[in-house]
Amino acid sequence: MSKDETQKKPGSFAAFLASTRPKTDLELHDELTKLVAAIEETGKGGSITLTLELKPIDDAVSALKVNDKITVKRPEKNRQGSITYVDRDHTLSRRDPSSMPLFDDDDIRNAPAHDPATGEIKELD
């Protein structure tokens, strides 16, 4: 080894990535931003994985082909469940088959329009 080779400092991985795979460098930054936003929204963790595949182009291994793959695992929101009842025919229903309805179906269809959040009647006949 020459004196220049022994004193050469190792380079940075970020510099290597930015110079050889500049679109990957930018895509990683974009995915990182989206991942952080998802973590803030859900309060759960996630991950980004960068896989680099290097293959020799020729038998002399004087050049390498570099491919990359980015895998992102974003946290998922908790989904709220709903309650359903099983009737005699083994089908699911929002109505409890063992209880009597409060209103007939005709009463519900003919009810005035209302705001479901507040119960406020929007218009009267």
Stockholm file with secondary structure:
# STOCKHOLM 1.0

chainA/1-125         MSKDETQKKPGSFAAFLASTRPKTDLELHDELTKLVAAIEETGKGGSITLTLELKPIDDAVSALKVNDKITVKRPEKNRQGSITYVDRDHTLSRRDPSSMPLFDDDDIRNAPAHDPATGEIKELD
#=GR chainA/1-125 SS CCHHHHHCCCCCHHHHHHHHCHHHHHHHHHHHHHHHHHHHHHSCCCEEEEEEEEEESSTTCCCEEEEEEEEEECCCCCCCCCCCEECTTSCEESSCTTSCCSSCHHHHHTSCCBCTTTCCBCCCC
#=GC SS_cons         CCHHHHHCCCCCHHHHHHHHCHHHHHHHHHHHHHHHHHHHHHSCCCEEEEEEEEEESSTTCCCEEEEEEEEEECCCCCCCCCCCEECTTSCEESSCTTSCCSSCHHHHHTSCCBCTTTCCBCCCC
//
